[in-house]
Amino acid sequence: MLTDFDIRAKLIEKLHKENMNKHYRVIEELAICDGLARADVVVANGVLHGFEIKSDHDSLDRLSNQIACYDKTFDKITIVVGKKFADKIHEYVPKHWGIEV
């Protein structure tokens, strides 16, 4: 089972590769909505892209609040999940969110 740490490390490695020849910044644990939520990983490269991580050890209890705050803050949003949520996460997030497993 993948942990948040495992997913985050692979995600950040991927983001660095995708943005290698661009001006960009990767930000971890960014407080949003006056501290009501926290974005796990954010990429700023002309577009503000927020990433929410839900590992196999997480629950979806806070997701509705996170969705509202992410939608107010970011130009683009992706939720990155472990196998535990792979089959059902599309039922919880808006259609404009990206989903990565």
Buried (B, 14 or more C-beta within 10 A) or exposed (E): EBBBEBBBEEBBEEBEEEBEEEEBEBEEEBEBBEEEBBBBBBBBBEEBBBBBBBBBEBEBEBBEEBBEBBEEBBEBBBBBBBEBBEEEBEEBBEEEBEBBE
